[in-house]
Amino acid sequence: MAEDLVNIRLSLYANEVAEKLVAAGYFDYSTTAAKFALAYALKNHFDEIDPSNYDIPDTGGSNYNFGSFDSDGQLAVLLKALYPNCTTPYVYARALMVFGLTKLGKRIDQDGLQPISSFL
């Protein structure tokens, strides 16, 4: 059985996008922006990503403990429900966060910062 993550490190670009969202006042913390990006990826790009084998481009971003994202364990429960074969929910979560932040970053690069509701 594969081992799940205890700490994650975002990619450099994903980290920059999270910080840009915080600087714009959308979120108070990069961790909240990353959780939003995970939800964004699930809602808008579910069929485009297989988080079990998503290749994270680099590990140059900030490092977080998954307690920062999932203190009550509900994120892990959600991901196991959405992906029945998932045995490493935090590997999946990291992939979805990086993927979602990357997608959000590309939208921001293309269209500029828009109201947060435009991402919903």
N, C-alpha and C positions, 0 to 999 in steps of 0.2 A: 504494500500500500504506500502511495506517495505521501510524503510529509507535508503538512500544511505550514503556512508562514505564521510567525509570531510578530515579526516586524516587516514592514514593507518600505520600499524606496520607490518613489515615483520616478518616471523618466524626467530628464531635464526639461523638455518642452512641456510636459504635463504639469510639472511643478511651476513653470513660468506662467502657464495659463491660470492655474489655481491662484497664484499670487496676484495676477492681473484682475481676477474677479474679486478678490479681497480688496485690492486698492481702489476698485471702482465702487466699492461699498455694497456689493451684492451679498457678501458673506463676511462674517466676523473672523473666520479662521479658514486656513487652507484645507483643513480636514473636512469642514462643512462643504466647501466647494467641491472637493473630491467625491464626497457622498452624493452631492447633487449630480455630478458627472456620471457616477455609476447609475443613478436613476434615469438620467438622460439617455445613456447608452441602452439601458433595458427598454425604455419606452419607445425610442426612435430608431434604434439600430439593432434590435434583438437578433434578427436573422443575418446580420452582417458579421457577427463575431462569434467565434467559438472560444470562450474564455479558458477552456482546458488546454488549448495549444496556442494561445495568442503570444506572439513574440514581443516582449517588452524591448524597445529599441536601445535603452541604456538604463543605468541606475544612477544617474547624476543628480537626481532631485532629492528632496527632503526625505528623511527617514522617520517613520511613525510606527508606534506600537498599535496593534489592531484593537487594543482596548480603547483607543481614541475614536475608533470608528464603530465599534460594536460592543459596547460595555455590557449590554444585556443579552447578547447572543442572537438577537432577532435577525440581524443581517445574515448570519450563517444559516439560520432556519429558512429564510426567504430564498437564498441561493440554492439550497438543497432541494427546495420545493420546485423551483424553476428549472433546475438541472438535476434530474433524478439520479444520474450516475456520479454526481459530484461528491467526492470524498475530501476535497481540499477547498472549502468555501473561501478562504482568504486568498488563495492563489487566484480564484475566479474573481474575487472582489478587486484585487489589484489590477488584473487585466481589464476589467470593466471600467475602473477609475481612469486608468491611463488612456484607454480607448476613448472614453467619453470626454475627457479633458482635451484630447487631441482633436476630436470632432468639433468641440466647442471652440477651440483655438483657431481652427481653420475657418469657422464661421465668423469669428471676430476679425481675423486677418482679412477676410473677404468683404465683410459688411460693416466693420467697426463695432464698437460696443453698442448694443441695443438694450432696451429694457429687458429685464430677466424674463418677463412673460413671453418674449419672443422665442425663447428656447423651449417653452412648454408645449 
